């Protein structure tokens, strides 16, 4: 039986975190949480989670963007799947930059409020893909 | 040139989009000074800073870089890939952009083009920002307080907004990606820009007269001022390190154990260092500190003029700030010009 997958939630909204934690734990995920970017990066480096759920508007309204950039610069996190979940487009109508235009190094962007079923499906998809990639690499190394 | 504007309150969102064009470096606090580094959050970015400790030249001419590796079994492998990493330098002052334009003349034009410098110049996006001069800035005197090219975007403070000048097609790409963050400016914005530009020119407290300076330096070649400076100068090379346009470098081969492979390393050098003019056989053409510091001044204010048509000094004031012996270039030049009493000036900056 494979190890349970770990999801790290980085979000300053405690109610949102509690709700997503319950959702993911009921589906068999281990969940850890951080409530600001600095704490989140520290936990991510320590835990090396299977996936990160990242908010953008925290202590500063662009905090999540900087956290994501720093995570991608960190070797052990550069390939960790990241789903950005944010209400930035609803709260800042002037910010109309398409999140899929190549500037956001996340695997997926989901607007808040997030559809729980969609979130679960995407978390499953991305963590399965990441684990397949990891086990494939390990098998290739063993063969060589 | 396309001109737009961005409200200051939206600058954080604008910077969030910049990683699409490379790793973002911006002025952040470093001890008691400032440095170009990757900000951990928007509030670390300093939009109003006097100068950074090291100029942006460190991105284009790294203090130490491997130009190629060699191996008896594999031949040569250049390290150009390192030089092609995309970077965005955000918040560069005009005199620093001017300094890069000067380095362009040395490294990217003429007969011998440096591929590493050129690769970095092509892959580094420059977003400039204006600044308020302090008591060490004299960029206005050096005609380097304003720059017309060498940047992709340039931000000018007009109060609640920044006027954004688009300098290149890459700058235009950034504007297009930023969507609604940028707006069309108004006549009132242009009027405010002109008003503030005039105020900025008037705000320079340090001025340097450049007229006939190369000729005066020629006449003062044997002035005792250089001996006095030689006594004060520590030959530490700080002035060269912090200068946007000093570009002397040394080249060394570092071998691996066994001697079959190694790397060719290029690293910063300084004409202030004792061995800078030391040649094979033991002759040192500038053995004394006086001769070395004189050489630096002559190169900056006379030699470069003869070769490239203007002094290579951009008036950033970093050498004044960095010199542990408190040697002030403006004081020295004024003394040489006879505008300052040598017996009283001591060719040193005011304490």
Interface residues (C-beta under 8 A of the other chain):
Chain A: X37 X38 X59 X60 X61 X62 X63 X65 X66 X69 X70 X73 X92 X94 X95 X96 X97 X101 X102 X103 X105
Chain B: X10 X12 X13 X15 X16 X17 X18 X19 X20 X23 X24 X38 X39 X40 X41 X42 X43 X177 X178 X179 X180 X181
